[in-house]
Amino acid sequence: MNAITRHGHGIETRIIDAFNFRHATKIFDPDRKVPDAQFVTILEAARLSPTSFGHEPFKILVIQTPEKRELFREFSWGANGMMNGSAGQLGTASHFGIILASTAKTMTAGSDYLQDFYRDVKKLPDDVIEMFNGAYGKFQSTDHNITTDREISDWAGKQAYIVLANMMTTAALMGIDSCPIEGFDMALTSKTLEQHFDIDLDIWKPAVMFGFGYRAKDPEFPKTRRSMKETVSWF
């Protein structure tokens, strides 16, 4: 009997409570910090997240130095409390960061990077590596027609969003707030990452920013969603 079955309805209630608790926190309490052990748990949830073909086409930058955060201020309106004049997530989040997505340089079928990844990380034998090359090559070129630089980096960005979703859910289960942030200038963010963080833009592109911490105040409006009937169709 696994843990979920053993706890029965208790775990189900806890999960739904966590999703109801979670909201896109625009302003965090700057005086409250997420304990190191709990943030490591959030990062471990990210590391263990599923990705297409298990390729892990993402990298997480945790940006804690105030001066480093401020480098993004002028062109990251989504991290400025939605332009309400506050310090926003950049100035108030306990932990702030960016998830990078891989580019075609590494994620094109047959790339040197993937061959090393299959061998050194996944510990696959040569015959299985050959199978992966064929299956992933067909996936890219035929099944999904993901062949251009933009298409491959967008595909990697989808995997980054799976990672962030798991991070936010893990945080919510621990009573920690979060916010996914897409409101930033992609070109200027990329330039800043290259100039100030030594990020190789041939290999990585910014996918999404995030903030974690504790809300400064409760949401002003109740959570609304479409009904289950409107959301799900059974056949």
Sequence and secondary structure as in RCSB ss.txt:
>XXXX:A:sequence
MNAITRHGHGIETRIIDAFNFRHATKIFDPDRKVPDAQFVTILEAARLSPTSFGHEPFKILVIQTPEKRELFREF
SWGANGMMNGSAGQLGTASHFGIILASTAKTMTAGSDYLQDFYRDVKKLPDDVIEMFNGAYGKFQSTDHNITTDR
EISDWAGKQAYIVLANMMTTAALMGIDSCPIEGFDMALTSKTLEQHFDIDLDIWKPAVMFGFGYRAKDPEFPKTR
RSMKETVSWF
>XXXX:A:secstr
  HHHHHTHHHHHHHHHHHHH  B SSB TT    HHHHHHHHHHHHT   GGG   EEEEE   HHHHHTTGGG
 GGGTTTTSSS HHHHH SEEEEEEEE HHHHSTT HHHHHIIIIIS   HHHHHHHHHHHHHIIIIIS   SHH
HHHHHHHHHHHHHHHHHHHHHHHTT EEEEE  S HHHHHHHHHHHH   TTTEEEEEEEEEE BSS  SS    
  HHHH    
